[in-house]
């Protein structure tokens, strides 16, 4: 029991001693930390003072430098202001001097004006006195004398003026005629195209007449199938070595010819084979049509056309007019029209496009009602062709008025291309019939004595009875005949109508 108390006392004393020792140690540590913090604060204060001193010195240096720059700039501005003031003073002195000189000149001008007025008044007075003296001598006023002189001069010069006017008019017509001939001659010379005609034949040669039986087939089965698929008429007659294909559509006719030639070469002629060959021929023809249309536009330099227009244009490769290939005729026209437009300063592209597309309606005139001009016009409008191109192409047969200079150029190019030697040809029967129709048309009018068709039907000379028709009526007759020919007859190019009225009086001296 005593031991436990002793241990408790010992523990209590140990706790008190531990607490005292801990407190003492804590006090020592606190005093150490306080000393180091004070030292750090003093060091920071010293560093701050040095930094402030340094900043103050830098600020004073910069302020001094800035002050010096401002003083220097102020001095420079003072110098510039002084110089400007000097220049202004000099300008004011110069202006004052100039104003003084101007005042002197104004005074001098006023003096001169006064002198000139006095001289003019004196001259007018002398002129009036001279006129009065002349009027007294001539016994007429100045106005009467002026009128008399003008009448005399006009009378003397009247004949010279008329001669001069006639000469100028004649020279003007000659110059215009020569210029027109030069333009046409240059255009034709630059073109220099071949005059060979192109006729698409409708006869298909066969190696022997035995092939005709195969083409006809049993009970006409093969030929009927061929005609139904191609849309043409096949004529197998007694003509040796040939079979004739007939159709108003040149594309169908050409397709049928290609297919028939291929069938004859292949030898297997039956409805199924005919259908295959015809389909292949159609594809070949369509490819050719597309190539021909694009080639024609490229050759003529006409760009921007709708592809559907080019497809229709390519169909003209299989169309002829009086033996002349229509597509080749259109290409030739485009070149001529472009040259004429270039010489005249007109729109070359519009003239070329109008000429190339002028006969576009002929590709479909066997399928669509209307003239080829109207058909072509509707096609171009439908596919968005420029309005100026439509105006250029629609007047080449005078169905529409000439609205632009390019429309006249296209008409001129059409006449040149169709009328040049060798461009078109016809068989003798049609040729003689055309001449007969031309003479009959002229003879249908009253007062006609004789009518002759000349120059292959491009000119007709009509002799009238002078006792039944006056000169004025003869002129009207020429116009009426030309209009009737345009209305009733079909012909390439143009026809010149000449009406001749002459009076012959015969007497005998005995």
Order of alpha helices (4+ residues) and beta strands (2+ residues): alpha-alpha-beta-alpha-alpha-beta-beta-alpha-alpha-alpha-beta-beta-alpha-alpha-alpha-alpha-alpha-alpha-beta-beta-alpha-beta
